[in-house]
Amino acid sequence: MISPRDSEGAGTGPLGSAWVVDSANPPAERASGRSESPSDGGREGSRSLWNVPWGAGEAVLVLFGGLIAGGLFAPLLVVPFDSDLESKPALLAAQFLFALTMVVFSLLVALRWRRSGLREALDLLGFRRASPRQFGFALLVLLGYYAIALLFAALVLMPEQEDIARQLGLRDGSTVVAVTAVLMIVVVAPIAEEVFFRGMLFAGLRTKFSLWPAAIISGIAFGIPHVTSGPTAAIPLSIFGVALAWIYERTRSIWPCILVHVVNNGIAIIAA
């Protein structure tokens, strides 16, 4: 089984930050979210708390703030052009603004609400190099999630979810709208959601909770907003969120999470 380790170098970014509490570091270094002893993602690492500048409480506040701003206020910017939000371009614009809101809120937290330090903020949100082995590990986790999802559908209930791709205009005959819808679902949404739910929320929760409580909370937070597209689909999507949090825990890079999310959404479009 592939077992990525941060200590091999791929799990640390250009700034060399690592989100594990290290009592050997002076307070100033701990406040910046840095540590000289990155966790290897093993059993001991899963118990160690992360050391990002924002805490669990702030992460939860930003979670609600970002979802409210993205879900309520972002569409208001589109309403003057389409009061009913019925046209495909209007829906795509609203979805893009929602995704942008999640990224902006996450960046503001990582920037500590300043204008400087963008490179360090991106590093704190998980934009670090990942090794091929870590990407391989992430894909294996995705396969495991599919096995669990199939068992859930066979033994518990078959999740029902609206065809988001069709709603956004993938099959309405317009090439421009269709391509934009694919980019929104396969590229924009995975990046925005991984930054928001893993890079910001899960990392903040890990400053207070061990791996699995933080993963479960962030997974549920990831699944609940998808209730609007199908209540029963929120359950397997919450499990998917937990799996993504575990990938982030093991790799300390957001890129493997984005890859898995991209692959999953791409398969969903093809299978729809």
Backbone as CSV, one residue per row, in Angstrom:
resi,resn,N_x,N_y,N_z,CA_x,CA_y,CA_z,C_x,C_y,C_z
1,MET,0.849,-1.196,0.000,0.000,0.000,0.000,0.879,1.239,0.000
2,ILE,0.512,2.218,-0.777,1.302,3.426,-0.861,1.138,4.230,0.406
3,SER,2.222,4.684,0.976,2.163,5.429,2.228,3.052,6.648,2.128
4,PRO,2.520,7.797,1.666,3.326,8.990,1.486,3.805,9.537,2.821
5,ARG,4.970,10.125,2.817,5.527,10.698,4.029,6.025,12.102,3.750
6,ASP,5.629,13.018,4.619,6.066,14.399,4.451,7.562,14.522,4.577
7,SER,8.174,13.671,5.390,9.588,13.806,5.653,10.422,13.559,4.422
8,GLU,9.806,13.088,3.331,10.544,12.848,2.122,10.662,14.107,1.285
9,GLY,10.047,15.192,1.700,10.231,16.457,1.033,9.057,16.876,0.180
10,ALA,8.299,15.924,-0.372,7.218,16.295,-1.266,6.058,16.905,-0.515
11,GLY,5.933,16.634,0.763,4.794,17.132,1.519,5.011,18.512,2.093
12,THR,6.175,19.111,1.863,6.413,20.461,2.339,6.510,21.392,1.161
13,GLY,6.090,22.612,1.346,6.052,23.561,0.250,7.326,24.353,0.145
14,PRO,7.344,25.351,-0.759,8.532,26.152,-0.965,8.944,26.924,0.267
15,LEU,7.966,27.158,1.174,8.303,27.869,2.400,8.695,26.917,3.513
16,GLY,8.531,25.606,3.265,8.951,24.600,4.238,8.084,24.526,5.464
17,SER,6.840,25.008,5.393,6.003,24.987,6.582,5.432,23.605,6.803
18,ALA,5.162,23.278,8.051,4.534,22.006,8.408,3.613,22.259,9.571
19,TRP,2.427,21.677,9.509,1.381,22.039,10.454,1.275,21.061,11.595
20,VAL,2.320,20.856,12.322,2.291,19.982,13.486,2.902,20.737,14.652
21,VAL,2.242,20.681,15.795,2.753,21.378,16.954,4.114,20.822,17.344
22,ASP,5.072,21.695,17.537,6.419,21.290,17.918,6.865,22.184,19.065
23,SER,6.906,21.636,20.247,7.235,22.440,21.418,8.661,22.958,21.378
24,ALA,9.482,22.402,20.486,10.862,22.864,20.392,10.967,24.180,19.649
25,ASN,9.924,24.527,18.880,9.961,25.772,18.147,9.621,26.929,19.063
26,PRO,10.244,28.082,18.888,9.879,29.252,19.683,8.492,29.724,19.335
27,PRO,7.844,30.463,20.241,6.466,30.898,20.031,6.270,31.650,18.731
28,ALA,7.233,32.460,18.327,7.069,33.240,17.107,6.941,32.342,15.898
29,GLU,7.704,31.247,15.876,7.614,30.322,14.760,6.309,29.550,14.798
30,ARG,5.861,29.173,16.008,4.604,28.446,16.112,3.445,29.307,15.657
31,ALA,3.496,30.601,15.940,2.418,31.496,15.550,2.305,31.602,14.046
32,SER,3.404,31.403,13.328,3.369,31.509,11.881,2.959,30.207,11.216
33,GLY,2.737,29.153,12.008,2.301,27.894,11.456,3.425,27.027,10.964
34,ARG,4.683,27.294,11.418,5.821,26.544,10.949,6.316,25.581,12.016
35,SER,6.955,24.536,11.568,7.540,23.563,12.463,8.713,22.917,11.771
36,GLU,9.721,22.575,12.533,10.890,21.947,11.943,10.744,20.437,11.853
37,SER,9.651,19.886,12.397,9.484,18.431,12.420,8.142,18.043,11.834
38,PRO,8.024,18.015,10.504,6.741,17.670,9.898,6.344,16.247,10.211
39,SER,5.034,16.044,10.369,4.527,14.711,10.664,4.606,13.826,9.438
40,ASP,4.752,12.542,9.642,4.773,11.622,8.519,3.394,11.073,8.199
41,GLY,2.358,11.604,8.873,0.997,11.166,8.582,0.647,9.828,9.193
42,GLY,1.503,9.283,10.060,1.237,7.989,10.670,0.337,8.120,11.876
43,ARG,0.354,7.069,12.721,-0.549,7.058,13.872,-0.254,8.210,14.815
44,GLU,1.030,8.455,15.081,1.362,9.548,15.988,0.998,10.885,15.371
45,GLY,1.215,11.024,14.064,0.880,12.269,13.385,-0.599,12.555,13.418
46,SER,-1.435,11.519,13.399,-2.878,11.726,13.423,-3.344,12.252,14.762
47,ARG,-2.542,12.037,15.821,-2.898,12.572,17.143,-2.343,13.976,17.342
48,SER,-1.246,14.311,16.661,-0.637,15.622,16.814,-1.549,16.683,16.214
49,LEU,-1.604,17.823,16.876,-2.439,18.914,16.390,-1.662,19.746,15.378
50,TRP,-2.381,20.262,14.404,-1.756,21.129,13.408,-1.584,22.522,13.996
51,ASN,-0.753,23.301,13.361,-0.417,24.607,13.916,-0.537,25.696,12.863
52,VAL,-1.736,25.852,12.302,-1.993,26.952,11.386,-2.403,28.172,12.206
53,PRO,-2.286,29.372,11.645,-2.564,30.586,12.430,-4.019,30.759,12.841
54,TRP,-4.945,30.080,12.170,-6.358,30.193,12.545,-6.784,28.947,13.310
55,GLY,-7.742,29.111,14.187,-8.173,27.994,15.010,-9.472,27.386,14.529
56,ALA,-9.963,26.409,15.292,-11.193,25.707,14.917,-12.396,26.637,14.932
57,GLY,-12.482,27.491,15.956,-13.613,28.404,16.044,-13.668,29.366,14.878
58,GLU,-12.524,29.922,14.532,-12.484,30.846,13.394,-12.824,30.128,12.101
59,ALA,-12.347,28.894,11.953,-12.633,28.124,10.740,-14.127,27.885,10.589
60,VAL,-14.811,27.576,11.705,-16.254,27.342,11.642,-16.992,28.631,11.297
61,LEU,-16.563,29.748,11.873,-17.186,31.041,11.550,-17.022,31.380,10.076
62,VAL,-15.839,31.138,9.548,-15.584,31.408,8.133,-16.374,30.443,7.257
63,LEU,-16.555,29.211,7.732,-17.383,28.252,7.007,-18.786,28.806,6.796
64,PHE,-19.418,29.228,7.877,-20.769,29.761,7.761,-20.785,31.072,6.979
65,GLY,-19.800,31.927,7.236,-19.739,33.197,6.517,-19.568,33.004,5.027
66,GLY,-18.685,32.085,4.642,-18.454,31.841,3.229,-19.660,31.229,2.540
67,LEU,-20.321,30.272,3.200,-21.486,29.635,2.598,-22.652,30.609,2.478
68,ILE,-22.831,31.442,3.497,-23.920,32.428,3.440,-23.642,33.460,2.357
69,ALA,-22.409,33.978,2.333,-22.051,34.983,1.329,-22.142,34.406,-0.079
70,GLY,-21.650,33.175,-0.243,-21.688,32.566,-1.565,-23.079,32.152,-1.996
71,GLY,-23.866,31.654,-1.040,-25.186,31.143,-1.378,-26.259,32.203,-1.497
72,LEU,-26.095,33.321,-0.784,-27.133,34.349,-0.787,-26.718,35.612,-1.529
73,PHE,-25.545,36.132,-1.188,-25.170,37.433,-1.736,-24.575,37.344,-3.138
74,ALA,-23.809,36.288,-3.428,-23.216,36.158,-4.757,-24.279,36.127,-5.859
75,PRO,-25.355,35.337,-5.701,-26.382,35.356,-6.751,-27.031,36.718,-6.943
76,LEU,-27.041,37.552,-5.888,-27.642,38.874,-6.027,-26.921,39.724,-7.065
77,LEU,-25.638,39.425,-7.290,-24.889,40.166,-8.304,-25.327,39.782,-9.712
78,VAL,-25.953,38.611,-9.823,-26.396,38.139,-11.137,-27.845,38.523,-11.410
79,VAL,-28.633,38.726,-10.347,-30.062,38.999,-10.479,-30.360,40.193,-11.393
80,PRO,-29.583,41.294,-11.345,-29.891,42.408,-12.256,-29.865,42.017,-13.732
81,PHE,-29.142,40.975,-14.071,-29.041,40.551,-15.466,-30.029,39.429,-15.797
82,ASP,-30.475,38.700,-14.780,-31.466,37.634,-14.952,-32.183,37.480,-13.622
83,SER,-33.312,38.136,-13.496,-34.002,38.213,-12.201,-34.431,36.852,-11.674
84,ASP,-34.642,35.879,-12.546,-35.100,34.561,-12.116,-33.984,33.524,-12.049
85,LEU,-32.784,33.922,-12.463,-31.641,32.998,-12.501,-32.004,31.712,-13.247
86,GLU,-32.692,31.867,-14.373,-33.130,30.707,-15.132,-32.233,30.398,-16.323
87,SER,-31.557,31.402,-16.859,-30.704,31.154,-18.023,-29.440,30.427,-17.599
88,LYS,-28.875,29.657,-18.501,-27.665,28.900,-18.198,-26.478,29.818,-17.889
89,PRO,-26.261,30.904,-18.651,-25.162,31.811,-18.289,-25.311,32.401,-16.895
90,ALA,-26.548,32.716,-16.492,-26.770,33.266,-15.156,-26.450,32.238,-14.085
91,LEU,-26.857,30.988,-14.291,-26.547,29.935,-13.321,-25.043,29.698,-13.225
92,LEU,-24.368,29.703,-14.364,-22.914,29.512,-14.366,-22.215,30.665,-13.650
93,ALA,-22.691,31.879,-13.891,-22.092,33.040,-13.229,-22.287,32.965,-11.722
94,ALA,-23.487,32.548,-11.288,-23.759,32.431,-9.857,-22.876,31.356,-9.231
95,GLN,-22.710,30.231,-9.930,-21.856,29.162,-9.420,-20.406,29.618,-9.333
96,PHE,-19.961,30.362,-10.329,-18.579,30.855,-10.306,-18.367,31.820,-9.143
97,LEU,-19.316,32.711,-8.916,-19.202,33.661,-7.804,-19.208,32.930,-6.463
98,PHE,-19.991,31.863,-6.367,-20.009,31.052,-5.141,-18.625,30.453,-4.905
99,ALA,-18.046,29.871,-5.957,-16.713,29.276,-5.837,-15.672,30.334,-5.493
100,LEU,-15.767,31.478,-6.142,-14.816,32.565,-5.877,-14.921,33.038,-4.434
101,THR,-16.142,33.092,-3.909,-16.343,33.517,-2.523,-15.636,32.575,-1.553
102,MET,-15.730,31.272,-1.790,-15.076,30.309,-0.913,-13.557,30.479,-0.942
103,VAL,-13.007,30.708,-2.125,-11.561,30.893,-2.241,-11.127,32.179,-1.549
104,VAL,-11.864,33.268,-1.764,-11.508,34.556,-1.166,-11.562,34.488,0.357
105,PHE,-12.609,33.888,0.907,-12.713,33.763,2.364,-11.550,32.945,2.919
106,SER,-11.194,31.875,2.240,-10.076,31.040,2.697,-8.768,31.810,2.649
107,LEU,-8.554,32.548,1.571,-7.325,33.333,1.442,-7.244,34.417,2.509
108,LEU,-8.365,35.062,2.793,-8.359,36.114,3.818,-7.978,35.555,5.183
109,VAL,-8.461,34.356,5.481,-8.099,33.725,6.756,-6.611,33.415,6.781
110,ALA,-6.094,32.825,5.709,-4.682,32.462,5.661,-3.777,33.694,5.626
111,LEU,-4.263,34.774,5.025,-3.505,36.026,4.993,-3.592,36.760,6.327
112,ARG,-4.442,36.253,7.222,-4.739,36.918,8.494,-5.330,38.298,8.237
113,TRP,-6.141,38.397,7.158,-6.866,39.605,6.800,-5.929,40.754,6.443
114,ARG,-4.733,40.403,5.942,-3.782,41.409,5.467,-3.697,41.317,3.946
115,ARG,-2.976,42.268,3.338,-2.799,42.267,1.887,-1.494,41.605,1.465
116,SER,-0.619,41.365,2.403,0.690,40.822,2.071,0.764,39.348,2.450
117,GLY,1.802,38.684,1.948,2.042,37.299,2.321,1.245,36.295,1.538
118,LEU,0.942,36.567,0.252,0.122,35.658,-0.534,0.797,34.304,-0.695
119,ARG,2.095,34.294,-0.921,2.797,33.025,-1.112,2.704,32.153,0.143
120,GLU,2.895,32.756,1.292,2.796,32.001,2.537,1.360,31.546,2.780
121,ALA,0.378,32.394,2.430,-1.022,32.027,2.611,-1.377,30.810,1.765
122,LEU,-0.918,30.785,0.517,-1.179,29.637,-0.346,-0.526,28.378,0.218
123,ASP,0.669,28.541,0.779,1.353,27.408,1.399,0.563,26.881,2.593
124,LEU,0.025,27.780,3.395,-0.767,27.382,4.551,-2.054,26.666,4.139
125,LEU,-2.573,27.014,2.964,-3.790,26.387,2.467,-3.504,25.084,1.725
126,GLY,-2.241,24.676,1.711,-1.911,23.363,1.173,-1.320,23.326,-0.213
127,PHE,-1.036,24.477,-0.812,-0.475,24.483,-2.159,1.024,24.213,-2.093
128,ARG,1.336,22.920,-1.867,2.709,22.453,-1.787,2.916,21.353,-2.813
129,ARG,4.153,21.128,-3.174,4.457,20.044,-4.111,4.050,18.700,-3.514
130,ALA,3.589,17.814,-4.377,3.238,16.456,-3.963,3.966,15.480,-4.880
131,SER,4.366,14.363,-4.332,5.103,13.363,-5.098,4.142,12.468,-5.873
132,PRO,4.633,11.787,-6.918,3.779,10.828,-7.642,3.197,9.766,-6.712
133,ARG,3.957,9.354,-5.709,3.457,8.358,-4.771,2.278,8.890,-3.971
134,GLN,2.309,10.165,-3.646,1.190,10.750,-2.904,-0.055,10.857,-3.781
135,PHE,0.139,11.187,-5.059,-0.995,11.190,-5.989,-1.548,9.770,-6.141
136,GLY,-0.656,8.786,-6.191,-1.100,7.400,-6.277,-1.896,6.984,-5.059
137,PHE,-1.428,7.388,-3.887,-2.159,7.106,-2.654,-3.559,7.713,-2.707
138,ALA,-3.656,8.951,-3.187,-4.944,9.628,-3.277,-5.911,8.874,-4.195
139,LEU,-5.411,8.384,-5.307,-6.268,7.639,-6.232,-6.715,6.307,-5.633
140,LEU,-5.848,5.680,-4.839,-6.247,4.454,-4.145,-7.365,4.736,-3.143
141,VAL,-7.278,5.864,-2.454,-8.343,6.245,-1.522,-9.641,6.468,-2.286
142,LEU,-9.558,7.063,-3.472,-10.758,7.270,-4.286,-11.400,5.936,-4.643
143,LEU,-10.590,4.949,-5.015,-11.125,3.625,-5.313,-11.802,3.017,-4.085
144,GLY,-11.182,3.211,-2.920,-11.791,2.721,-1.692,-13.122,3.400,-1.419
145,TYR,-13.182,4.701,-1.691,-14.450,5.419,-1.510,-15.529,4.873,-2.437
146,TYR,-15.164,4.574,-3.685,-16.139,4.018,-4.622,-16.672,2.675,-4.123
147,ALA,-15.797,1.860,-3.535,-16.240,0.580,-2.990,-17.252,0.794,-1.868
148,ILE,-16.964,1.764,-0.994,-17.887,2.065,0.103,-19.201,2.619,-0.437
149,ALA,-19.121,3.483,-1.449,-20.326,4.073,-2.033,-21.202,3.004,-2.678
150,LEU,-20.582,2.035,-3.332,-21.350,0.945,-3.942,-22.042,0.090,-2.883
151,LEU,-21.333,-0.188,-1.797,-21.938,-0.951,-0.705,-23.096,-0.174,-0.080
152,PHE,-22.908,1.110,0.083,-23.965,1.953,0.653,-25.200,1.917,-0.236
153,ALA,-24.982,2.031,-1.559,-26.114,2.013,-2.492,-26.805,0.656,-2.511
154,ALA,-26.044,-0.422,-2.339,-26.615,-1.766,-2.405,-27.289,-2.183,-1.117
155,LEU,-26.741,-1.772,0.015,-27.230,-2.264,1.302,-28.092,-1.264,2.059
156,VAL,-27.918,0.012,1.803,-28.651,1.032,2.568,-29.695,1.706,1.686
157,LEU,-29.272,2.549,0.793,-30.189,3.201,-0.137,-29.415,3.725,-1.334
158,MET,-30.128,3.882,-2.430,-29.530,4.407,-3.644,-29.627,5.929,-3.628
159,PRO,-28.518,6.626,-3.535,-28.559,8.092,-3.497,-29.133,8.655,-4.793
160,GLU,-29.943,9.672,-4.658,-30.505,10.354,-5.813,-30.028,11.793,-5.817
161,GLN,-29.502,12.219,-6.959,-28.963,13.569,-7.081,-29.367,14.155,-8.422
162,GLU,-29.709,15.432,-8.413,-30.071,16.100,-9.651,-28.871,16.153,-10.594
163,ASP,-29.153,16.196,-11.867,-28.099,16.279,-12.877,-27.620,17.726,-12.959
164,ILE,-26.591,18.040,-12.176,-26.081,19.408,-12.131,-25.544,19.829,-13.486
165,ALA,-24.888,18.906,-14.168,-24.329,19.232,-15.482,-25.417,19.684,-16.443
166,ARG,-26.536,18.987,-16.436,-27.643,19.376,-17.314,-28.210,20.735,-16.897
167,GLN,-28.317,20.965,-15.597,-28.837,22.242,-15.114,-27.955,23.402,-15.552
168,LEU,-26.650,23.173,-15.588,-25.731,24.235,-15.963,-25.560,24.372,-17.471
169,GLY,-26.237,23.523,-18.235,-26.247,23.700,-19.681,-25.310,22.817,-20.464
170,LEU,-24.880,21.690,-19.877,-23.942,20.828,-20.585,-24.546,20.254,-21.858
171,ARG,-25.859,20.044,-21.877,-26.489,19.407,-23.025,-27.564,20.286,-23.663
172,ASP,-27.355,21.603,-23.624,-28.383,22.487,-24.191,-28.084,22.896,-25.628
173,GLY,-27.012,22.354,-26.225,-26.713,22.632,-27.622,-25.698,23.720,-27.856
174,SER,-25.396,24.541,-26.866,-24.416,25.618,-27.006,-23.035,25.111,-26.592
175,THR,-22.086,25.175,-27.533,-20.737,24.696,-27.238,-20.078,25.513,-26.146
176,VAL,-20.238,26.833,-26.224,-19.607,27.715,-25.239,-20.147,27.428,-23.838
177,VAL,-21.459,27.306,-23.725,-22.069,27.024,-22.424,-21.645,25.648,-21.929
178,ALA,-21.605,24.663,-22.824,-21.243,23.299,-22.427,-19.803,23.243,-21.922
179,VAL,-18.886,23.880,-22.651,-17.484,23.889,-22.225,-17.331,24.609,-20.891
180,THR,-18.042,25.718,-20.725,-17.983,26.463,-19.466,-18.516,25.629,-18.314
181,ALA,-19.586,24.889,-18.565,-20.165,24.031,-17.524,-19.182,22.946,-17.114
182,VAL,-18.509,22.335,-18.085,-17.525,21.300,-17.775,-16.383,21.878,-16.947
183,LEU,-15.878,23.035,-17.348,-14.793,23.669,-16.597,-15.235,24.011,-15.185
184,MET,-16.479,24.450,-15.053,-16.988,24.802,-13.733,-17.052,23.571,-12.827
185,ILE,-17.546,22.456,-13.368,-17.754,21.253,-12.563,-16.451,20.508,-12.310
186,VAL,-15.595,20.435,-13.320,-14.412,19.583,-13.243,-13.177,20.321,-12.755
187,VAL,-13.125,21.641,-12.912,-11.927,22.391,-12.536,-12.200,23.384,-11.408
188,VAL,-13.114,24.317,-11.651,-13.337,25.410,-10.698,-13.881,24.896,-9.366
189,ALA,-14.931,24.090,-9.411,-15.543,23.596,-8.174,-14.571,22.769,-7.331
190,PRO,-13.833,21.816,-7.907,-12.885,21.053,-7.083,-11.827,21.922,-6.410
191,ILE,-11.283,22.884,-7.137,-10.265,23.746,-6.535,-10.861,24.557,-5.391
192,ALA,-12.009,25.207,-5.649,-12.628,26.054,-4.628,-13.030,25.252,-3.396
193,GLU,-13.643,24.092,-3.600,-14.118,23.302,-2.467,-12.971,22.695,-1.674
194,GLU,-11.908,22.302,-2.346,-10.773,21.753,-1.604,-10.072,22.835,-0.783
195,VAL,-9.910,24.007,-1.346,-9.302,25.108,-0.595,-10.155,25.448,0.625
196,PHE,-11.464,25.485,0.439,-12.378,25.911,1.498,-12.571,24.836,2.570
197,PHE,-12.884,23.621,2.152,-13.242,22.576,3.114,-12.038,21.820,3.669
198,ARG,-10.992,21.656,2.896,-9.795,20.986,3.394,-8.727,21.997,3.799
199,GLY,-8.346,22.884,2.885,-7.269,23.819,3.176,-7.566,24.761,4.332
200,MET,-8.815,25.233,4.420,-9.186,26.162,5.481,-9.865,25.459,6.645
201,LEU,-11.009,24.780,6.392,-11.818,24.229,7.481,-11.128,23.069,8.192
202,PHE,-10.733,22.037,7.461,-10.115,20.879,8.093,-8.834,21.268,8.823
203,ALA,-8.021,22.114,8.214,-6.777,22.544,8.864,-7.073,23.287,10.160
204,GLY,-8.094,24.145,10.152,-8.454,24.850,11.376,-8.955,23.909,12.454
205,LEU,-9.777,22.936,12.067,-10.274,21.949,13.033,-9.141,21.117,13.621
206,ARG,-8.095,20.872,12.832,-6.977,20.050,13.303,-6.123,20.763,14.342
207,THR,-6.361,22.061,14.552,-5.659,22.741,15.638,-6.255,22.381,16.994
208,LYS,-7.449,21.775,16.982,-8.123,21.431,18.235,-8.447,19.942,18.334
209,PHE,-8.751,19.313,17.201,-9.191,17.921,17.200,-8.159,17.034,16.520
210,SER,-8.190,15.746,16.883,-7.347,14.779,16.191,-7.939,14.495,14.804
211,LEU,-7.273,13.621,14.065,-7.626,13.408,12.660,-9.093,13.105,12.436
212,TRP,-9.600,12.023,13.038,-10.920,11.558,12.641,-12.062,12.476,13.071
213,PRO,-12.061,13.050,14.269,-13.118,14.028,14.559,-13.098,15.211,13.588
214,ALA,-11.899,15.709,13.275,-11.797,16.828,12.335,-12.251,16.415,10.943
215,ALA,-11.876,15.206,10.525,-12.259,14.719,9.202,-13.772,14.534,9.099
216,ILE,-14.385,13.995,10.143,-15.828,13.760,10.126,-16.593,15.083,10.112
217,ILE,-16.167,16.027,10.945,-16.850,17.328,10.988,-16.739,18.031,9.645
218,SER,-15.525,18.070,9.090,-15.344,18.744,7.804,-16.048,17.991,6.685
219,GLY,-16.110,16.649,6.798,-16.815,15.866,5.783,-18.308,16.153,5.786
220,ILE,-18.896,16.222,6.977,-20.318,16.553,7.078,-20.578,17.964,6.564
221,ALA,-19.678,18.893,6.909,-19.823,20.266,6.426,-19.744,20.322,4.905
222,PHE,-18.965,19.428,4.314,-18.862,19.348,2.867,-20.119,18.741,2.253
223,GLY,-20.705,17.768,2.918,-21.864,17.087,2.367,-23.156,17.863,2.474
224,ILE,-23.337,18.605,3.582,-24.607,19.289,3.820,-24.990,20.266,2.713
225,PRO,-24.086,21.117,2.201,-24.489,22.031,1.129,-24.986,21.325,-0.128
226,HIS,-24.631,20.034,-0.307,-25.084,19.303,-1.484,-26.489,18.742,-1.302
227,VAL,-27.094,18.979,-0.140,-28.460,18.519,0.096,-29.411,19.115,-0.934
228,THR,-29.124,20.326,-1.383,-30.007,20.987,-2.342,-30.089,20.244,-3.669
229,SER,-29.064,19.459,-3.997,-29.089,18.705,-5.251,-29.588,17.273,-5.049
230,GLY,-29.879,16.905,-3.809,-30.378,15.571,-3.511,-30.032,15.197,-2.086
231,PRO,-31.032,15.172,-1.181,-30.759,14.911,0.238,-30.008,13.607,0.495
232,THR,-30.381,12.548,-0.209,-29.731,11.260,0.043,-28.287,11.240,-0.463
233,ALA,-27.975,12.106,-1.433,-26.611,12.152,-1.962,-25.651,12.788,-0.974
234,ALA,-26.183,13.541,-0.008,-25.318,14.207,0.960,-24.576,13.209,1.842
235,ILE,-25.146,12.006,2.038,-24.499,11.017,2.905,-23.211,10.484,2.283
236,PRO,-23.244,9.915,1.060,-21.982,9.472,0.461,-21.016,10.615,0.199
237,LEU,-21.532,11.809,-0.082,-20.636,12.946,-0.302,-19.945,13.353,0.996
238,SER,-20.607,13.174,2.117,-19.944,13.426,3.406,-18.815,12.422,3.619
239,ILE,-19.063,11.177,3.244,-18.007,10.156,3.325,-16.856,10.529,2.402
240,PHE,-17.187,11.035,1.228,-16.172,11.501,0.281,-15.346,12.617,0.915
241,GLY,-16.013,13.515,1.630,-15.306,14.596,2.309,-14.350,14.085,3.370
242,VAL,-14.757,13.045,4.098,-13.873,12.432,5.094,-12.651,11.824,4.408
243,ALA,-12.876,11.148,3.280,-11.764,10.545,2.538,-10.791,11.612,2.052
244,LEU,-11.308,12.727,1.580,-10.455,13.816,1.109,-9.649,14.422,2.259
245,ALA,-10.280,14.521,3.433,-9.557,15.026,4.601,-8.419,14.094,4.978
246,TRP,-8.656,12.789,4.861,-7.597,11.819,5.170,-6.440,11.951,4.174
247,ILE,-6.775,12.163,2.909,-5.731,12.375,1.903,-4.903,13.608,2.258
248,TYR,-5.582,14.657,2.644,-4.878,15.895,3.009,-3.990,15.675,4.229
249,GLU,-4.506,14.922,5.191,-3.733,14.608,6.394,-2.459,13.851,6.033
250,ARG,-2.555,12.892,5.150,-1.416,12.046,4.826,-0.406,12.720,3.905
251,THR,-0.870,13.600,3.031,0.030,14.194,2.039,0.463,15.613,2.396
252,ARG,-0.313,16.307,3.218,-0.063,17.710,3.559,-0.008,18.594,2.325
253,SER,-0.648,18.157,1.252,-0.732,18.942,0.025,-2.169,18.916,-0.467
254,ILE,-2.641,20.048,-0.962,-4.006,20.125,-1.456,-4.126,19.552,-2.859
255,TRP,-3.002,19.412,-3.575,-3.044,18.959,-4.961,-3.596,17.544,-5.118
256,PRO,-3.194,16.561,-4.307,-3.814,15.235,-4.450,-5.321,15.263,-4.207
257,CYS,-5.771,16.107,-3.276,-7.213,16.243,-3.016,-7.921,16.810,-4.247
258,ILE,-7.309,17.815,-4.861,-7.892,18.406,-6.065,-7.957,17.380,-7.182
259,LEU,-6.878,16.606,-7.354,-6.870,15.579,-8.395,-8.021,14.594,-8.210
260,VAL,-8.184,14.083,-6.991,-9.257,13.123,-6.711,-10.621,13.751,-6.982
261,HIS,-10.794,14.991,-6.584,-12.063,15.691,-6.786,-12.340,15.888,-8.274
262,VAL,-11.303,16.250,-9.023,-11.437,16.431,-10.467,-11.837,15.118,-11.138
263,VAL,-11.144,14.040,-10.788,-11.445,12.725,-11.369,-12.877,12.308,-11.037
264,ASN,-13.283,12.491,-9.786,-14.624,12.103,-9.368,-15.691,12.884,-10.136
265,ASN,-15.526,14.196,-10.246,-16.518,14.998,-10.961,-16.523,14.684,-12.448
266,GLY,-15.337,14.415,-12.990,-15.271,14.056,-14.393,-16.000,12.753,-14.680
267,ILE,-15.802,11.773,-13.812,-16.506,10.488,-13.971,-18.007,10.680,-13.843
268,ALA,-18.412,11.562,-12.925,-19.849,11.818,-12.729,-20.472,12.412,-13.997
269,ILE,-19.740,13.292,-14.672,-20.266,13.887,-15.911,-20.391,12.837,-17.000
270,ILE,-19.363,12.002,-17.128,-19.372,10.975,-18.165,-20.481,9.953,-17.926
271,ALA,-20.697,9.618,-16.650,-21.680,8.584,-16.322,-23.116,9.107,-16.367
272,ALA,-23.274,10.420,-16.289,-24.635,11.003,-16.243,-25.365,10.827,-17.560
